[in-house]
Amino acid sequence: MTAERALPPESPLAMPRARVHAPRRRARPMRLDRRIEHYLSRFALAAVTVLVTGFGVREMYEVMNVGGGLTVLQWVFLVLFAISFGWVGFAAAQSVLGFPGAVLKPRRQHRVAEAPARTAILIPVYNEEPTRIAAAVEAMAGDLAEAAPGRFAVFLLSDTNRPEAWIEEEAVFSRLIASAPGSCPVHYRRRTTNHERKAGNIADWVERWGAAWEAMLVLDADSIMGADTILQLARRMEGDPGLGLLQTIPRIVRAKTLFGRLQQFANRCYGPVFAAGLAFWHGREANYWGHNAILRTRAFAEAAKLPVLSGKPPFGGPVMSHDFIEAALMRRAGWRVELATDLTTSFEEAPPALSDVIVRDRRWCQGNLQHARFLPARGLTLVSRMHLAMGIMSYASALFWLALIVTGLVLAVQAGLTEPDYFAEPGLFPTWPVFDAERAIRLFVIAMLVVVTPKLLGWLSVMLRPKRLMEYGGPLAFTLSVLIEALLSALYAPVMMLAQANIILDIVLGRDAGWRPQRREDGAIAFAGALRAHAWHFIFGLVLAAVTALINIGLFFWTLPVTAGLVLAPLLSWTSGMRSIGLALRRVAILRTPEERKGGEPAIAAMEARLAHWREPRPAGDIEALVADEALLAFHLAQLPPLPAGGFDEAEVLAGEKLKRSTSLAAATGWLTPAERMAVLKSPALLKRAKALAGGKQAPG
């Protein structure tokens, strides 16, 4: 049996590697009214942030400046407070400025072509569950084939490097390719080496097929888009020659665990306010989040092949968090990068448990800290540098918060346990740390209001729209959902603080994160595992609570939001991945989102309807499953690229010798290491030997 290669003819497109430093290319000029709007929006953001931060810092200064001046340690505390409060104030300012847009939803005119740009839908795959991908692709391809025949095609770009995952995805994707409509075909390519990870995967496609496609729509393995949004993205790209990248705001869907549903609810309730705030000041200098976005292929090729940084990981080598840098490089080349906040059928899924978020953050944090190498890069716009700085600060803020807590604790110990030195300096009065308790309480209330401002505005933006409010379950269920999300988020926050601070320490010590695949749906974790993983959170929280209680009972209650989360960390982590809790809350309309209303979103419903079909029993294993299925083996062989001539692969040689000396395939596969299994799957000659052994014949030499 023979099969065809699941790829179209190659259409190469040059993609020169960008340099860290390069001159900026002038962008197309903006209309005067748009330019004024951009400057005013950024001035408003800066003004609100400075006013909020300045007020908080002044109040904190007055809280501590009761004894006639601040000590060195108090100055350290004030600086740490200014940084931490400024970061929170910046988030609050964005939500305040985004609130009118989230409620009123003003319409903006877009340059839209009648026919969509010829668009390749790219889905990078890395050891993923293939059935969910197949169901989503089938739903999208069917709608696009009907709405715009011949304008779209799907490319499944695999970097899978586990033998059993490779064969499983081929078993599913071969069926998907065979059943795909001719007017929206599905293609499949697996790289033999996954150098430069996802960025290298996309670049490989651009260099081999990019010239045939005007645009590329990049999705993640857990993404899905409605055909209406895909068509609108492609029409805007076709109709606006200066547009290089258009990023949608993905909505989180299909969450079933407690932690997943918390993220899903927060994304839907507070996300529109944040998104409107981002769009308010980003203008044509928005950011790229690596998926659920459309890019002009030639613009991306000419500007955004990432440089390889000097030195070794974690700060050198290939760029890990590619998306922010790619957006910055496209802006440097003169292309517009914008947010499409009005396109609503763009979806993704969230990590199912706290442990999964920490694993993901390990990789993201390393990538974002690596961006420090680009902050002084010549040619980048000021807003691009702000995006990079914000990405760094999203993790570094945990370190500042931890340092603030530790410094505050030292000040409290000093104030509570040390005797004042009346003769430290000449004068009538002693100098020791004292505080204005009344002003401190007022500052605490103000700080909490600033922290919860985005949540309050998200709640209010829904309450002001009765129809949308009912989609959340009504005013009572919705308000209760906001309170539950706020409480649990507050408990999770100190756990994430310590986890991220530990991640930063690992990175500074030179420990590379690698590239681990993500869990998508199953977030279950044993309580013993949660206890082991969070033992140090528990101990730190217990010690902090005990020390504050001994010093001052008031201080104990002030730090309770931090210590409670840390002491409860094992329990919080264990319950975070429980589907039973998440689904129970859903049944009573708690943490419900509009996509879960009766009927739901058509794109999600179409994918869900197809999942059962794609989850039909399929062969398990790798080599044994492959050689037992003639059709699958033929498909697999057709997709293999030619082996390099003259090379030496130790795993291939060892695998060949083991197959030669085996009397059965079961015996041979029992000897093979994972690397040797991969070598067999890459080699037509070794697969021929394996098939002979499976048939009870001695493997040919």
N, C-alpha and C positions, 0 to 999 in steps of 0.2 A: 504494500500500500504506500502511495506517495501523497505528499501534501505540499501546498504552496507556502512560500514565505509570506508572513502576515504583515508585509510592509510595502508601501508604494515605491516606485523608482526614486532614487535619491535626487535631491535638488539642492546642491551645496550653496551655502551662504557664508562668506568670509566673516569671521568674528575675532578681530584682533584683541589681544589682551590689553585691558586698560592699565594705565599707570596710576599710582597713588597721587602723584602731582601732575597736573596738566592745566593748560589755560581754559578758562570758561568761554563757551561759545554763546554769543548773544541770542537770547530768545526772541520770538516774535513779539513786537510791541503790544501792550494792552491798551484797550480803550481808556480814556481819561477817567470815566466814571468807575470802571473796575479798579483802576490803580488807586484812586482815592479810597474806595471801599476797602481794599487790601490794607492800606496804610492805617486807616482808622480802626479796622478790626484788630490789628496787632497792637496799636497804641492802647486800645481799650483793654485788651488782655493784659498787657504789661502794667497798665495803671491799676487795674483791679488787684492783680497779684501783689504789686508793690504796696498798695494801701493796706490790704489784709495782712501781709507779712509784717509790714512796718508797725502796724498797730499791735500785733501779737508780740513782737520783739520788744517794743517799748513797754508794754504791760509787764512782760517778764523781767525786764530791767528794773522796773519800779518795784516788783515783788521782792527782788533780792537787794535792792539798794536802799535798805533801811538804816544800816549802820554807818553811812557816810562814804560808801565806795564799795566796789566789788573786789573780792579776792581773785587770785589767778584762776583757781578752780571754778569760781563762779563765772568768770569770763569764758572759760572753756565750755561750760554748760550753756551759756548764752549763745555762743557761736553754733554749737550743735543744735540747739533749739531753733535758731534762725534758719538753718539748713532744712531741718525736718519740717518745721512749720511752713516754710516757703514752698516746699514740695507739695504739701497738702493744700496750701492756699492756691497754688497754680492749678491743681485739679478742680478746686471749688470755683475758681474764676472761669475756667473753661465751661463748667456746667451752668453757671449763671448766664454766660453769654450765649450758650446753646439752647437755653430753655425756651426763649421765644420761637426759635426755629423748630424745635421739637413739637411745640403745641400748635403753632400756626401753619407749619409746613409750607413755606412760600415756594411758589413754582418759579424755576429758573429756565430760561430758554436755552436749548442745546442745539448745536449744529448736527443734524441727523440726516443721513443719506437714506434714500428709499431702499436700496439694496444693501444688505450687510456686507462687511468686508469678509473675504474668504478667510475663515478662522479655523485653526487647529486647536482642539481642546486637549491639553496636555495633562495627564494624571500620573505623576511620579509615584512609584510603588516600591515599598521597602519592607519585605517580610510581612505583608498585610494579609488580613482575612479577605480573600478575593470575592466572596459571594456578595458582600455589601457593595463593593465597587461595581460588580457586574449588574446588579439590580439598578443602581443609580445610572450607569451608562446606558442601559437598555431604555430606561424611562426618558432620559434626555435625548438620545439618538432618535428614538421613535418620533418625538415631538418635533425635533429639528428637521428630520427628513420630510415631514409633512409641511412644515411652515416655510422652510427655505431649502429646497432640495439642491444638493450639489455645493452648498456654501460652507458646510462644516464637515469635519472628520475628527474622530477621537484617536489619540495616541496613548496607549498604556506603556509608560516608560519604566521598566523594571530595573531596580538595583538590588533585587532580592539575592541574598547570599547564603541562605539555608537550604539544603537540598530538598527537604520535605516541603518547604514553602514554595520552592521553585516549581516542583511538579504539581502541587495543588493549584497554583495560580494558572499554570498551563492547562490543566484539566478544565478549569472554569472558563478561562479566557478563550480557549479554542472553540468552545460552544458559543460563546458570546460573539466571536468574530464571524462564525458561520451563520448565525441568525441575524446579524446586523443588516439594516436596510442599505441597499446599494447607494442611495442618495445621501447617506451619512454613515460611511464605513467606519469600522473599528480596526485599528492596527495595534500591533504588539511588538515591542523591542526590549530585549534584556541585554544590559551591558555585562561584559565579562569581568570588568574591574570597575568598582564604583569610586574612582578618584574624584575628589572635590565634591563628593556627596551630591545633594540635590542640585546645587548650582551647576556642577559638572554634568549632571544628568540632563538638565534643560539645555545647557550649552551644546552638548553632543547632538541633541535634536536640531538645534538651530543650524549648526554647521553642516548637517547632513540633509535636512529637508526644509530648512527655513525659507529658502528662496521661493518656494511654491505657495507660501501662505503670507497674506498681508498682515495677519494678526494671530496672536496665540493667547488663548484663554487658559490660565494656569489654575488647576484645582488641586486640592489635597485628596488623599485616599478616602477621607471622611466627608468630602464636600458633595453637594448637589446644588444645581441651579435650575430654576424654572426657565422654560424656553423663552418666555417673555423677556426676562432679564438678559439672557444670552443674546437674543436678537437685538435688544436695545443697545447693549454694549458694543456689538459689532457694527451697528448702524452709526453710533456716535464716533467710533474709530474711523469708519469710512468717510464720514461727513466732516471731520475736523482734522485737517492735515497737520496741525501743530500739536495734536494730542499724542503723547507717547505712552501713557499708562493711565488706566482708569480703574481705581480700586473700589470694590463694593464693600458694604458693611455686613459681614456674615452674621446670620442669626443662629444661635445654638439650638439644636433640635434633638429629639429622640433620646433625651437623657432619662435614665431610669433609676440610677443610684441616688442616694441622698446628696452627695457632693456634686454630682452631675446636675441635679435639678436646681441646686443653689446657684451654680454658674449659669445655667440656662435662664433662670428667673432674673438674675441680676443683669445678664446680657440684654434681655428684652425690656426690662423695666427701666434701668438706668442708661442702657446703651444708646438709645436715640438721643438723649440729652447730651451725652459725651460726643457722639458722632456729629451732632449739629454744632457743638462747640469747636470741634476739630475743623470742620468744614468752614466755619466762620473765619478762622484766622489762617488756615493753610492756603486757601485760594488755589493757585496753580502750582503750589510747591508742597503738595501732600506727600504722604509716605506710601510705601508698599509693604504689605504684610505677608508676601510670599505665596499667596493663594487667593482664589476667588477674585481675580483681577484679570483684565485684558491688557495686552501690551502690543505695541506696534513692532512687528518682528524685525524690520530693518533698523529701527531706532535702537532696539535692545541689542542687536548684533553689533552695531557700530560703537556703542557706548559702554556696554555693561558686562563684558567678560571680565570677571574679577581678577585683580592682581593676586599673586601669591606673595604673602608677606615674608620678609626675611626672618630668620630664626625658626625655632621649633615651637610646636604647640605648647601651652595653650594660647600664647600671644602671637606666635608666628605661624607660618604655614598657610594652608587654604583658609579662606574666610568662611566661618561657620554660619553666622547669621547673615545670609547673603542679601536679604530683601531690602533692608535699610540702605545698604551700600549701593545696590543696583538702582534704587530710586534716586539717590544722590548723584550717581554718575550720569543718569539720564537727564537730570536737571542741569548738570554741568555742561552737557552736550546741547542744551537749548530746548529740550522737549518739555512739554507741560506734563505734570503728574497731578491728577485730581481725584477727589472722592466723589462717588456717586451715591449720595445718601438717599436718593429718591427711589432707587431700585431695590425692591423689598424681598424678592424671592431668591436670595442668596443664602445658603445654609452650610453649616459645618457641625461637627459634634465635639463634645468636650471630654477631657480626661475623666474617667469614672470615679477616681478616688484621690484622696490627698496624696498618697504615695506616688501616684502617677504624675501629679502636678510637680512634685519635687524632682522626680526623674527628668521630666521635660525641662524644668527650670535649670537643672544642672547644665544641660546643653545650651539653652538659650542665654543663660548668664555668661557662660564662657564666650559665646559669640558676641554678646553685647559689650562685654568688657574689652574684647578685641577691637571694637570700634574706636577705642581711644587712639589707635594708631592712625585713624583717618581724621580725627578732629582738626589737626593742623594742615590737612591736605590742601594744596593750592587749587583754586578754581571752584571749590564748593560754595554754594550759596549759604547765607547766614541761617536760613530756615533749615536747610539740610544739616548743618552743624547742630542746630537745636534738636532735630530728630535724633541724631546720634547721641547727644548729651542726655536727652530724655530716656533713651534706651539704656544707657549706662546707669542713670540715676534710678531707674525702676528697680534695679537690684542693689545698687550702692546705698539707697535710702534705708535698707534693712540694717546695714552696718552703722549708719548714723543714728538710727533709732536705738539700736542696742547700746552704742556708746553713750547716748543721752541718758538711757536708763541707768547704766552703770555709774556714770558721773553724778547723776542725781542721787543715787543710793550712797555714794561716798560722801556727798555733801550732807545728806541726812545723818549719816553716822557721825560725821565730824561735828555737826551742830548738836547732836544728841548726846555724844559721849565724851567730847573733849572740853576741858576747862578753858575759858577765855584767858588770854594772856593780856593782863591790863597794862603791861609795860613794853609791849612789842614796839610801839612807836611813842615818841613824846606826845603827851596830850592828856586830857581829862577823862577820855572815854576809851574803853577797850574796843578792839576790832576782832570780830568773829562773825561767822555766817549767821545772819538772821533773815527772817522772811516776813512779809506783810501777808498775814493769813487771809484777811478779808479780800484783798486784791487777788491773791492766789486762787481763791474759790471762784471769783469772777472770771479770771483768765481760763480756768479749767472749763467753765460752762461755755465760754466763747470758743475755745479750741474744739470742744465736742461739736458745737454747732457748725464750725467750718468743716470738720471731718464728715459730718452727716449731710452737709448741704447737697451733694450730688444725689444721695438717696432721697432726701426730702423733695427735691425738684423732680426726680423721676416719678415718685409717688404722686405729686401734684399734677404732672403732665398727663397721667392716666386718669386721675380723678376728674379732671376738667373735660374729659371726652367720654360721655356716658356709654356710647356704643362700644368703645374699646374697653371701658371698665367692666362691662358685662362679659367680655371675652376672657377676662382674668378671673371670673367667678363672682363678680359683684363687689360692692364697697367693703363689706365685712371680711370676706375671704381674702381680698386683695390686700387690705391694710394689715391683716394678720400675717400674710405672706411676707410683706415688707419687714414687719417686726421680727419674724423668725429668721429671715435672711440676714438682717442687721445683727441680731444676737449671735448667730452661728458664725458669721463672718468675723465678728469681733473676737470670738474664741479662737478661730483658726489663725487670725492675724499674727499673734506672737509666735505661734509654731512656725509659720512661714518665715517670720523674721529671723529666728535662730537658724532655720534650715538654710536660708539664703546667705546669712552671714558665714555659715560653715562652708557653703559652696564657694563663696568668694575667697575664703582662706585656702581652700583646696587649689583654686586656680592660681592664686598668688604663689603657692608652693610648687607650681608647675605640673599639677596633675591634670592630664587631658581627659575630657569627658567621653571621648569616643562618639559612637553613633548608635544608640540603642533604639530598637523599634518600640512603638507605643502600643499599649493596650487601648482598645477602643470601647468595648462594652462591659467586659467583666472587671469589676473593681474589687472583688472579694479579697479579703486578707484575713488570715487567722489572728485571733487576739494575741496569741503568744508572739507572732511575728510583729504585730503593732507595738507590743510592749518592748521587744528588743530594739526596734527601730527608733522608738521615741523615749527610751529610758533616760537619756541625758536631758531631754526637754523636761521630763517629769522631775528629775533630781534638781535641775536648775530652778524650776518654778517653786519647788518645795523649799529650797534653801532661801530663795528670794522672799517668799511669803513669811518664813520664820524670822528672818532678819528684820523685815519691816515691822512685824508684829512686836518684836522685842524693843525696837527703837521707839515706835509710836503707833498706837492703834489707828490713828487717822491716816498715817502713811500707808498702813496695811490696806485700808479700804481704797486709797487712791491708786495703789498698784494692783488691786484685785483684777481689773480687766486683763492685765498681762499675766499675772500668776495663775489665774483660774484656767486660762487657755493652755498654759504650759503643763500644769498638773493634770489636766484632763486630756493631754495630747494622745496617749495610747487609746483611750476610749473614743476620742474624736476621729482618729485615723481608722480605727476598726469599723465604726459605724458609717464612715464616709462612703464606703464602697457597697453598702447594703442596698440591694434593690427592694427588699421588702419594705423598708422605711420610706424610700422614695415613692414607690407605687402606692403605699397606703396614704401618704399625703396627697398624691394626685387624685385619689378616689374622693377625697373630701374637698377638692378644689384648692388645696394649699400649694403654693409655688406653681400654680398653673400658668401657662402662657397662651397667647392667642392661637398659636399653631396647634394646640391640643384641643381646641374647641371641636364640637361635632362637625364632621366633614373634613376639618383640618386643611392644610395646604395641599393643593393638587399634586405638586411635584413630590412631596413627602409621601402622600398617599399612594402615588403611582409606584414609587420605589418600594414601599412596604408590601404592596400587593405582589411584587415580583420576587421578593426575598424567599418565600417558601419554595418557589420553583428552583432557584439557584442553590438552595440548601439541600437538594435531593442528595441521597448517598453518592459519594464519589470515592475513587480509590485512595486508600491511606498509604503513607510511606513514600519512598522516592524511587530507588532503582527497581525494586520488585514490582511496584505499582506501574512503573513506566513500561517495562518490557512485557508486562502481562496484557497491555492494552495496545493493540496494533495501531489504531487510529491516533491515539495519544503519542505513541512512539514516533509515528510518521510526522506529526505536527512538530514534535520536539526537535527531531533531526533537521527539519526544514528551517527552523529558526536559528540553528547554531551557526555562528560566524566561522569562517575558515580558521583553523588553528595556525598560530604563527609558525613560520618555517625556521628550523634550526634552533629552536629554544629548548631548554631543559626544565621540565617540571617534575620536581621530586615526588610530589603527591601522585602525579600521573604514572610515573615509573613504578612506584610501590604498589599502587592499585592494580596495575597490569600484572605484576608478579603474583599478587595475592589471588587474582582471578585465575591465573594459569595453574596455581597449585591447589585450587579448590575443586571438590567433587560435586558441589551443589552451590546454587546462588545463595541459599540461606547461610551456608558456612562462610562463603566469601564476604557477604555483607556484614556478618558478625565480626570480621577482622578489620573492616574498613573504618578509618577515622572519618569525621565530617569532611575534612579537606580532601581525603581520597574519594569520598562519595561524590563531591563536587567535581573532581577530576574525571570520574567515570561519566557523569552526566554531561560533561563538556566534550567528550571524545566519542565520535561515531564508532571507532574501532573497539574501544572498551565496552561500549553498549552492545556491540555485536557479540563480544565474548560473554557478556552478562546474559544476553538473550539465549545463547547456546546453553549455558549452564542451567537456565530456568527450564529449558526443554529436556534436561537430563542428559545433554551431550557434553563431552569434554570440551572445554573452551579452546578454540583454535589458537595456535601460537602466533 
